[in-house]
Amino acid sequence: MRGNVPPRLGRLRGADALDAVVLAAAGLNRLGLSSAISEHLPIDTFPPSPRQGALGIQVREGSEAARLFAGTGDRILDAEVRAERALLAELHGGCSVPIGAYSKAHRDGTLTLSAQVSAVDGSRYVTAHGSGSVYDPEVLGRRIAEELLEQGAEVILSAVRQGPPAAL
C-alpha cells in the first residue's frame, strides 16, 4: 500500500476496512501517532527491509561538505548496514522484493545477521541466521544470502519478479 501514513491508517475504517496495516513504529512515533500502534511485531519473525533507519551521506572528495562531515559516522552502524547491503546485493534485491534483514553488532566484535525472503502472499518463506566478524560484514551478508538461496529463495524471488499473471 502506497501513500502517506494518515490515509493508510484510514484504511482501517469504513465499509472496505482492512484487517491490519503494518507500519514502522518509529515513523508513527515521529508523527505523534503512537496511539495507533496496537502491536510491535517481533523482529526475528518480521525483519525489516534491509538498511531501514540508516542515513547515508555522499559528498564530493575535497569539498567543504567532506570537510564538515569528516570524522562523523558510526563504524558499528556502518558494519551492520554493510552486512545487510551485501545480503541484498547477493540476492539481487531492491525495494520491490520481500527481503527482510536485521544485523546487530556485539561488544565481543561479532556481528549477527538474520534474514528472510517471503512470498508476497506469505505462503512460503525461508530464513537464515548467522554471525561473523564486525570487521568483515560483507562476508557475513554473502554467506547468509547463500544459505537463503540454498533453501529456495531464488524460486520465491523469481515469482515475485515475474509479478502476477496478466488478466485475460
N, C-alpha and C positions, 0 to 999 in steps of 0.2 A: 504494500500500500504506500503510495507516494503522497507527499503533501506536508503541510505544517502540522504541528502537534495538536492544536485545538480541533481541527476538523477530524483528525484521526480519532481523538477521544470521543468526538461527537458520533462516530460510527457505532458506539456502544449503546446508543439510544435510538428510539424510533422504531417504525414498523420493520425495517430491514436491518435491525441491530445485529452486530457481530457478537459472538460469544466472548471474544477476548481480543485485545490489541496488545502486542508486545512492543514496548518502547524502552529506551535506555533510562534507568533511574537517574543517572547524572543529568541528562537533559531535562527531565521533569523537575528535578530539584532546582536546576538553574533557572527554569521558567516560573518557579514558585508554585508548581503543580504537584508537589509531593503527596498531597492528599489523594491524588488519583492513583497512587501506587497501591495495589491490593496484594501483591506478592512479589518477592525477589526470587528469581529463578536461580537454582544452583549452577555455578559456573562450570562445574565438572560435567553436568548434563547439557547445559546450554552455553557453550563457549561463545564469546562474542566474535564478530568479524575481526580478522587479523588487523593489528595496528590501531584499534579503536582507542581514542583518548590521547594518542601521541601527536605531538605537534612537531613538524619538521620545517626548518627554515633554510632556504638555499640562497646563498649570496655570492656575488662575484668576488673571486680571489683578488686581494689587494684593495678592495673597495672600502669606503667608510663604514658600510654596514658590516663587512667582515671584521673590521677593527672593533666595532661596537659589540659584536657577538663573540669575539674571541674569548675563550675561557668559560663560555656558558655551555650549558648542556648537562646531561646526566648520563654518565657512562653505563650505569646499570640499566636504565631505561633503554638506552641505545642497544645494549646486548639483547634485551627482551624483544625489542622491535625487530632487530636483525634476524633473530631466530624465526619469528612469525613471517617476516618477509621472505626468507629463504624457503620456508614451507610453501607459501603461496606461489612463489615463482616455480618451484619444482612441480606443483600441481597445475600450473598454467591457469591460476585463478584470477579472478577480478571481482568487481563489486556485484556482479550478477550471478555468481555461483555460491551455493550454500556450503561455505567452508568456515568453520569456527576454529579459533586458536587462542590459547592463553598461555603465556610464558611468565615465569617468575624466577628472579634471581634470589639466591640464598646466601647467607653470611659465609658459608663454607666455600664459596666460589663455584657452586654448582648452579646450573640453570635447568629448570624443569619446563617442559612443553607438553601441553595436552591439546589434541586437535580432533576435529570431527568433520566428516563430509556426509551430507544428508541429501536424500532425495527431496525434491521440492514438496511433495505431499507427505513427507515424513514416514513413508512406508519402509524405507531402508536407510541405514546409516552405518558407518564404520568409524571406529575411534582408535586412537593410538596415544600413548603417553611415554615419556622417556626423560632422561636427564643427561646432561653433558656439561662441558666447561663454559663458564660465563665468558671466557676469553676466546672461544671459537663457536659462537652461536649458530653460524650458518651450517656447520656440520650437523648439529642437533636438528635444525629445521629440515635439512635434506633427509636425514635418517628417518624422522617421523613421517615425512611425506612418503618415503619409500614403503614404510610399514602400512600406511593407508592404501597405497597402490596395490600392495600385496594382498590386502583384504578385499579389493574390488572397488576402490574409489573411482578408478577410471571409468567403469561401467556407469556409475552414478553420474559422474561429471559429463560424460558423453551424452547421456539422456537429457541432462539439463541444457547443455549447449545446443542440442538439436531443437529444443523447445517443444511445445505441444503440437500434435498433428494438425495440419491445416483443415479448416472446416470445408465440407463439400458444398 
